[in-house]
Structure formats: C-alpha cells, structure tokens
Amino acid sequence: MITYYIAPSDYIFNVSVSTTTYESKEVFVDEAKILRYNKQSVYIDTMCRLIKEGHSFCHCYDDNDEPFTNSTKTQANFRYTSYIAYDIDDNALPMDEYLTTLTYQPTISYTTMNDGIKGNRYRLVYCFDKKIIGTEQYMQWYDVMLDEKNDIQRII
C-alpha cells in the first residue's frame, strides 16, 4: 500500500520546464527534437502559469542540473518527480463535466492543444507532497492511482 497526499498549494517541487513556449501542437511536434528543458523549483500556481504560457513540462532526469533535450528523457535517466499526469484523449465528456465524475480531484487540470480538434482532450496532474524516485516507484504509484480511480481506469 502506498500512502500519499495531494500537495497543498504552497508546496514547492522540482519540475523540468521547456525553455520555449508553443501555441500549437504542430509547432511543438516540429521542434520536439530541439526542445530544451531546465529544472525549476515551482509552486503549483507557478506551474499553472507556465502551462498557460505554453511551456511543456516533464519529470526530473539525470541532467547534471544542465539544460537537456528530449533525448535525455529515457527510463534509464529518470530520477524523480512529484507529480503524475494522465492524458485523457478523445473523451465524450468535456473536461469540466468529466471532473465532476472523479472521486479524487487533480491538483491541476487543463485542456491540451488538440482539444476540440480530435475530440475532448485534457490532462489531469496530481501533485504529491513527496518525491517519487525511480521508474519502478513511478510505475507503482501510477498504477495505484489508476486502481484508486476506477473512473480514470475506464477512460485510459
């Protein structure tokens, strides 16, 4: 059994944030090979602002605290995270309606760039008050969250 707590709004955690912002999925895909990330310490409201500005984000990898590219984002290089994100794609329900069906509300939820173009698409981000270290622990927590949220399990 895993004990976890959804992080409070004043919690500071590390996340890797893209150095560039994107206004469309097409631009993001075209530039994904040259996309660079920097590790940052953020509050939840800071992460929300970065998302609204069009930044991409990912977990923390073995980057020696230097900017890194997507080629660094491998399981072997994964170090830790304080969040788990679920992408909900092609759902029949709009995000606001879907959120009312969840037992556990995400810390952050937002529609993704292709929302409305290819059905309802959004991301649910659950921030935790401790680090999830290594891929084995990450997968364990990811699966536990799915098991505890049978409503998400049906969709993914």
Sequence and secondary structure as in RCSB ss.txt:
>XXXX:A:sequence
MITYYIAPSDYIFNVSVSTTTYESKEVFVDEAKILRYNKQSVYIDTMCRLIKEGHSFCHCYDDNDEPFTNSTKTQ
ANFRYTSYIAYDIDDNALPMDEYLTTLTYQPTISYTTMNDGIKGNRYRLVYCFDKKIIGTEQYMQWYDVMLDEKN
DIQRII
>XXXX:A:secstr
     B  TT EEEEEEEEEE SSHHHHHHHGGG EEEEEEEEHHHHHHHHHTTEEEE EES TTS EEGGG ST
TTEEEEEEEEEEEEEESS HHHHHTT SS  SEEEE TTTTTSSEEEEEEEEEEEEEEHHHHHHHHHHHHHHH H
HHHHH 
